[in-house]
Amino acid sequence: MAKVLVTGSAGFIGGYLVAELLDRGHEVVGVDNFSKYGPVAQSHEGHPRFRFVEGDARDTDLLTGLLDGCDHLVAGAAMIGGISYFHAYAYDLLATNERIMAATCDAAIQAHRAGRLSKVTYLSSSMVFESTEHWPSREGDERRIPPPLSSYGFQKLAVEYYARAAWDQYQLPYTIVRPFNCVGVGEGRALGQAEVLSGNVKLAMSHVVPDLVQKIVKGQDPLHILGEGDQVRHYTYGGDLARGIALAIEHPAARNEDFNLSTAESTTVLELAELIWRKIKGPDVPFRHVSDDPFQYDVQKRVPDTTKAREVLGFTATTTLDEMLDEVIPWVTHAVAEGRL
């Protein structure tokens, strides 16, 4: 079994990934500075093969020390949020994430030269395909289409250039993974001053599923959605994404390759909203909604080709949207009741 350093281990996907790696028998070191949510309690705290270090992934010396004895590094730390985050923190997303990535690669290059670090697995994003005009998006399309318009999407594309550049110059092996629309529990109210009003509910820049759930739980009727609701997404369970990332870490055929990690099922925002409404309100309450002005970077379609991950890694996202919502809705409902959302 391997020893893996995960940056951003207290984040949304990071929490799922640490649990998956521990379940697979690996030793895990996690680092996070709690900058988005503050301290987060997670089920693997106290696990004998897990060590957590509170620290900043922009600190090259810290990462270099933590990489001592590690076989793999997962570059997951980033300033990240929902669509409103892209606007509220357009510069900070770019500047902070570039500093994180440079520090991470600097430390990884040193660790690889020292002998034991065999690969870095980089968490990119479906937003690298932001400017595409054809679907599904296949691996390699990100270098054939126009660059993303949002600073977040552009920086995630830069992550992939860091990965390839570190290989080209320093022969540091890599795998790039692109999660699509993670759904799961554990996301709370983001720290910071910026909040977005959606009808009568303050969202604090979360993601679409918890936002819709909390608005319905708080009694919003009609339900406010961004745009017409015809945006197409592929909502993928955090546990499935963690399994896909773990396979990408472990699989020898993943070396110097990139993978879309996603469910193959397309869902519109309006379909999602009505499904959540019915699960909370029941079949007899009419579903009513109004459309708010969409954000500039609210991409209309994110549809991945999942063939490569299936054929190379043997990865298929198996959790249905119904199953995801049956887990997320009670969690968000409880968080609202406690005042955490």
N, C-alpha and C positions, 0 to 999 in steps of 0.2 A: 504494500500500500504506500501511497505517496504522502508527502507533506506539502500542503497547499496554503499559500498566502492569498487571502481574499481581501482586496481593498473595497471599501464601501459595504462591509459585511453586515452593518445594521440597517441597510437600505431595504427597499421593497423586494427586489429580486435577490439581493444579497442574503437576506434572511432565509429564503427558500433554498438558496444554493448551499449555504453552510450546512443546513439540516440534511440535504441530499448527500453531500460529500461525507458527512459523518456516518450516515446510514450505509454508505458504500465502503466504510472501513478506513477512510483516509484520516490523517491528522490535519487539523485546520488551525491556522492563525488568522484571526480577523482584525482588521483595523478600520476605524471610523471615527469621525469627530462629532457625530450627532448634529451636524449643521442644519439638517432639514427638519427633523421631527423632535429633536432632543433625545434624551435617553429612552431606549425602547427595550422592554423586557421580551426575551425570546426563549423558546422552549429548550434550546441547547445550552443555555447558561449552566455552567457547572459540569458540562460533559468532560470526561477525562481526556478526550483527544481534541479539545477545543481550548484555545487561549485567545482572549480578546485584549487588544491594546487600544486605548483611546488616543487617537492621534490624527494628524493631518496628512493626507496623501500627497500634499505638495512638499513635504519634508523628505528630501532625497536621502539624507543621512538616516532618518528613521526607517524608511523602507529598505535601505541597504542592510541595516542591522537585522530587520525582521526576516529578510530573505536568506539569512545565513542558515544553511541546512535545508532549504526548501527545494522541492523538485519542480513545482509549478507555481505560477503567479496568475491570478485572475484579476485583470485590471477593470474593476467594476465601479470604483469611486467616481462620482460625477455630481455636479449640480444639475438636477433633473426635476421635471414636473410636467403637469398637463399643458394644454395648449395656451392657457393664459400666462403660464410661466414664461413662455417664449417671448412674450411682449413685455411683461413686467420687469424681467431681468435679462433683456436681450444682450447687453454688454457683459454683465457678470457671468452669464452662462458661457460665453466665448472665452473670456479672460481666465476665469477660474478653472474651467475644464482644460484649457491649454496648459496651464501651470501644473495641474494634476498629471496630465499625460506626459509632459516633458520630464517631471520628477520620477514618474513611474518607469519610464523607459531608461532614464539614466541609471536608476538603481538596478533594473533588470539586466542591462548590458554589463554592469560591473559584476553582478551575481553569476551571470552566464560565463563570463571570462574566468571567474574564480573556480568554476568547475561543476557545480551540482545542478543549477537551475536549467531545466531542459526545454521549457517552453513558456510563453505568455499567451493566455487566452484573453482576448480583448472583447469587452461588451460594447458593441456598436448599437445601431438602432434602425428600425424600419424607416426613419426619417431621412436616411441617405437617399431614398427613392422619392423624396418629396416632389421633385420636378418632372417625374415621369409622365408620359402621355400614352403609355401602353402597359397592359397588364396580362398576366401576372408578372411581377418583378422577379427576375432571375438573378442569381449571383453573377456579377460582372456587369449588370446593367448600370450600376452606380457610377461606372467610369465611362459609360457611353451616352448618358443623358446629361442635360444641363445640371450644374451644381444646385444644391438646396438653396432656397431663398432665405429661410430662417437662419439666424446665427446658431441655433441649436443643431439643426440638421447639418449645417456646414461644418460645425465642429466635430460632429460624429463621423462625418466623412473624413475629416482630418485624422481622427483616431485610426482609421484604416490605413491612412498614409504613413502614420507613425509606425504601425505594425510592419508594413512592407519595407519602409526605409531602414528600420532597425535590422531587418533580415538582410537587405541589400548591402549595407555597410558593415554590419557586425555579425552577420549570420546568427542572429537571435531568432530561433523558430517561433512561429506564431500560429494561432487560430483566431479567426474573427467570427463572432456570433452576433446575429441581429434578431433580438426578441421583438415580437409583434404584439402590442397591446396587452400587456400583462394584467391579469385579473386575479385578485386574491385578497387575503386578510392582512392586516398589519399596517395599512396606510392611515396615518392620522392627519391632523391639521398641521399644515406646514408652518414652520416658524417664519418670521419676517413681517414686515408692515403691510405688504400689498395684499389686498383682498378683492375678490371680484363678486359683484352682486348679480345674481341670476334670479330675477323676479324679487322675491322677498327673502332670499336665502343667500348668506355669504358663504362662498365656496372655499376660500383660502387656497386656490390653485391646486386642486387635487386632480384626479382623473375621472373619466366619464362615468364609470360604473358607480363608484362611491358617491359622486356628485348627484347622480340621478336618484340613488337610493335615499340619500339624506334629504333631498328636496321632497320626495314623496312621503317619507316618514314624518317630516316636519309639517305636512299637510298642504303643500303647495298644490293648488288646483285652480286653473289649468297648469300643467307642468311646462316649465320653460326649457326649451332646447335650443341649441345653437343652430342657426340656419334652418333649412327645411327638413333636416333629419335624414336626408338621403345619402349622407356620408357612409361609405362602406369601410368596415373594419374587420379584423380577424382577432377576436377576443380569445386570448390564450391563457390557460391557468398557470399560475406561478410555479406550482409543483411540476407541471409538464416542462416548463422552460428550464427549471433547475435540472431536471433529468437530461434534457438536451444539452445543456452546458456541460454537465458532468461527462456525458458521452464524448463531447468535443474535446474535453481535457484529456480523456483517457485513450481515445481511439488513435492508433498509429496513422491511419489514413487521413486524419484531420490536420496533420502537420502542414503548415503553410497553405491552408485552405480557408474558405469563408462559407458560412451557412446561414440561411434564413431559418429561424426557429419559430414555428407558428402552427396553429390549427389550420386546416384546409378550408374551414367553414367561414363563409362571408355572412355578415350581419349588418344591416343598416342601423344607424343610431335610433331611428324611429321604431324599428322592430325591437331593439334592445329596451327602449323606454317603455313600450307597451308590455313587454314581457315582465319587466320589473314591476310595473304598475299592477298587473294582474296578480303577481305573486304576493304583493303587499295588500292590495285593496280587495282582491277577490274578483269573481266573474261579473258581479252585478253593478259595480260602480263604473259609470261611463268613463272611458279614457279621453281626457281632454288635454290639449297641448297648444302652446303658442310658440312662435319662432322668434328668437332674438337674433340680432345682427351677428353673423359669424365673425370670428377672428380672421385676420388676413392670411394666416398660415394654417388654417383649418383645411388640410388636404382632403379632397373629396373621396379619393379612393386609395386605400393601402391594401393591396392584394398580392401576397407573396406566392412564388412558386416554391413548393415544399419538397420537390422531387429529390434534390441533392441530399438534403439531410436524411431523407428516408432511405435512399439507396446506399449512401456512404456510411452513415452513422447508425442506420437502423432505427431512426427516431421518428415517431409519430405522436402528435399531441392527441391524447385519448379522452380528456375530460370535456364533457359537454357544457354548453353555456348554462343549461338548466342546473347542472351539478355545481358549477361555479357560483351561480346566484344563490343557491340554497345554502352555501357556506358564507357568502359575503353579506347577504341581507341581514341575517341575525347579528353578525359582527358589527355592521354599521349601525343597526338599530340600537344595540347596546352602547356603542360609542356615543351616539346622539343622546341617549338617556343619561349618560354620565357627564355630558357636556364636553366631550373630547372632539366632537365634530359640530 
